[in-house]
Amino acid sequence: MDAVTRIKTKTPSPYKITAIEPDTHDTKTFRFELPADATLDMLPGDFLYVHATIAGKSVKRAYTPSSLPGVTGFFDLTVKRYATGVISAYLHDQRIGDTVLISGPNQGGHWVDGMAKRVGFVAGGTGITPMIAIIRWILTKRIDAELFLIFANKTEADIILREEWRQAVREYPNFHCHHVLEQPPPGWPEGTGRVTADILRRHLPAPGSDTCIFLCGPPQMVDALETTLKELGYPEQTIVLP
Ligand SMILES: Cc1cc2nc3c(=O)[nH]c(=O)nc-3n(C[C@H](O)[C@H](O)[C@H](O)COP(=O)(O)OP(=O)(O)OC[C@H]3O[C@@H](n4cnc5c(N)ncnc54)[C@H](O)[C@@H]3O)c2cc1C
C-alpha cells in the first residue's frame, strides 16, 4: 500500500479551492486541494484555522472539516455566511482556483472510536459542522454505535445538509434524526420552538456509561442546554463541546 502523508501545520499554508457547492441559501461547502497522497492528520471533530488579512488586520476563525477524515487529495469546509461576518464573508467571496491560508488541524471535541455505543448530537444552526465528519465517519465505517441527532434551526431553509440527514435515516437503521424549527412551515411534523428538556429526554439516548452527547451551537444555547443535560443526569465528562 502507498504511504499516506499526514498534514498538520502550525503556520498558515495556502490551499487551492477546487470546488464550491451551495447547500442552503447562506451555506456553501468549499473543497480544498491536497497532494494526491496526503490527508489531514485529524480525528473526526478536530478543526482548522482560516487566516486572512482584512482591512489591514490579521484575523483567523475555526472551521471543522466536513469531509471524511482519512480521505486523500482534498478536504472540505462547510461554511455559513454571516452578513457582518469577517471570515465567513471572505470565504464566500472566494472563487474556484483562489487560495486560502489555513493552519491545523487542532484538537477539538472529537470522536475516538469506541468512546460510546450510544451517541447523541445536539446542534444549533452551524453547530452541526463539527458533527458532520463524526456522523459520516461512524456511519460509513459501520462503527457499532447508535446515533441520535437533534438539529435546531430557525426555518426549514436553514437546515444544513437536509437531504443527507433524510437519506441517512433511510439508509442506516442506527441513525435517528429529529429537527426542531423556531419558525416551522404549516403542518411541520417534527419539533417546534426551542430545544427543551422534554425534547432532549425523548430524542437522546438515556444517560449511561456507554453514552456521550456532542453539543454545539450559539453560546446561549450551549450554556442553557449543557445545564439541562446535567440536570437530566448526563455526567459532565460525557458532554463533548467543540
Ligand atoms: C471549533 C469551531 C469550529 C467551527 N466550525 C465551523 C464550521 O465548520 N463552519 C462554520 O460556518 N462555522 C464554524 N465555526 C464558527 C466560525 O469559527 C466563525 O465564528 C463564523 O464563521 C463567524 O466568523 P466571521 O468572521 O464570519 O464572523 P465575526 O466577524 O466573528 O462575527 C460577525 C457577526 O456574526 C455573528 N456570528 C458569528 N458567529 C456566529 C455564530 N456561530 N452564531 C450566530 N451568530 C454568529 C456575530 O453575532 C457577529 O455579529 C466554528 C467555530 C468553532 C469554535
The ligand as a MOL file (V3000), in Angstrom:
LIG
                    3D

  0  0  0     0  0            999 V3000
M  V30 BEGIN CTAB
M  V30 COUNTS 53 58 0 0 0
M  V30 BEGIN ATOM
M  V30 1 C -14.1520 24.7320 16.8960 0
M  V30 2 C -15.0290 25.5500 15.9680 0
M  V30 3 C -15.3720 25.0450 14.7210 0
M  V30 4 C -16.1800 25.7850 13.8500 0
M  V30 5 N -16.5140 25.2460 12.6440 0
M  V30 6 C -17.2940 25.9520 11.7910 0
M  V30 7 C -17.6510 25.4010 10.5140 0
M  V30 8 O -17.2150 24.3050 10.1460 0
M  V30 9 N -18.4720 26.1450 9.7210 0
M  V30 10 C -18.9350 27.3910 10.0740 0
M  V30 11 O -19.6680 28.0030 9.2850 0
M  V30 12 N -18.5910 27.9250 11.2760 0
M  V30 13 C -17.7800 27.2620 12.1180 0
M  V30 14 N -17.4010 27.8330 13.3130 0
M  V30 15 C -17.7180 29.2690 13.5460 0
M  V30 16 C -16.6050 30.1270 12.8740 0
M  V30 17 O -15.3730 29.9240 13.5560 0
M  V30 18 C -16.8800 31.6370 12.9180 0
M  V30 19 O -17.1870 32.0390 14.2230 0
M  V30 20 C -18.0280 32.0450 11.9800 0
M  V30 21 O -17.7410 31.6910 10.6270 0
M  V30 22 C -18.2150 33.5690 12.0330 0
M  V30 23 O -16.9850 34.1910 11.7650 0
M  V30 24 P -16.9500 35.5780 10.9790 0
M  V30 25 O -15.5530 36.0700 10.9950 0
M  V30 26 O -17.6230 35.4650 9.6530 0
M  V30 27 O -17.9240 36.4730 11.8670 0
M  V30 28 P -17.4750 37.5160 13.0030 0
M  V30 29 O -16.8730 38.6740 12.3340 0
M  V30 30 O -16.7060 36.8040 14.0530 0
M  V30 31 O -18.8930 37.8960 13.5860 0
M  V30 32 C -19.7680 38.7480 12.8670 0
M  V30 33 C -21.2100 38.6260 13.3290 0
M  V30 34 O -21.7130 37.3090 13.0880 0
M  V30 35 C -22.3530 36.8060 14.2500 0
M  V30 36 N -21.9070 35.4310 14.5000 0
M  V30 37 C -20.6580 34.9900 14.3800 0
M  V30 38 N -20.6130 33.6730 14.6530 0
M  V30 39 C -21.8630 33.2950 14.9510 0
M  V30 40 C -22.4590 32.0560 15.3210 0
M  V30 41 N -21.7180 30.9150 15.3940 0
M  V30 42 N -23.7800 32.0410 15.5650 0
M  V30 43 C -24.5230 33.1730 15.4570 0
M  V30 44 N -24.0030 34.3660 15.1070 0
M  V30 45 C -22.7050 34.4300 14.8660 0
M  V30 46 C -21.9110 37.6380 15.4150 0
M  V30 47 O -23.0400 37.9040 16.2430 0
M  V30 48 C -21.3840 38.9080 14.7930 0
M  V30 49 O -22.3010 39.9530 14.8900 0
M  V30 50 C -16.6320 27.0870 14.2120 0
M  V30 51 C -16.2860 27.6070 15.4690 0
M  V30 52 C -15.5060 26.8520 16.3320 0
M  V30 53 C -15.1330 27.4430 17.6760 0
M  V30 END ATOM
M  V30 BEGIN BOND
M  V30 1 1 1 2
M  V30 2 1 2 3
M  V30 3 2 2 52
M  V30 4 2 3 4
M  V30 5 1 4 5
M  V30 6 1 4 50
M  V30 7 2 5 6
M  V30 8 1 6 7
M  V30 9 1 6 13
M  V30 10 2 7 8
M  V30 11 1 7 9
M  V30 12 1 9 10
M  V30 13 2 10 11
M  V30 14 1 10 12
M  V30 15 2 12 13
M  V30 16 1 13 14
M  V30 17 1 14 15
M  V30 18 1 14 50
M  V30 19 1 15 16
M  V30 20 1 16 17
M  V30 21 1 16 18
M  V30 22 1 18 19
M  V30 23 1 18 20
M  V30 24 1 20 21
M  V30 25 1 20 22
M  V30 26 1 22 23
M  V30 27 1 23 24
M  V30 28 2 24 25
M  V30 29 1 24 26
M  V30 30 1 24 27
M  V30 31 1 27 28
M  V30 32 2 28 29
M  V30 33 1 28 30
M  V30 34 1 28 31
M  V30 35 1 31 32
M  V30 36 1 32 33
M  V30 37 1 33 34
M  V30 38 1 33 48
M  V30 39 1 34 35
M  V30 40 1 35 36
M  V30 41 1 35 46
M  V30 42 1 36 37
M  V30 43 1 36 45
M  V30 44 2 37 38
M  V30 45 1 38 39
M  V30 46 1 39 40
M  V30 47 2 39 45
M  V30 48 1 40 41
M  V30 49 2 40 42
M  V30 50 1 42 43
M  V30 51 2 43 44
M  V30 52 1 44 45
M  V30 53 1 46 47
M  V30 54 1 46 48
M  V30 55 1 48 49
M  V30 56 2 50 51
M  V30 57 1 51 52
M  V30 58 1 52 53
M  V30 END BOND
M  V30 END CTAB
M  END
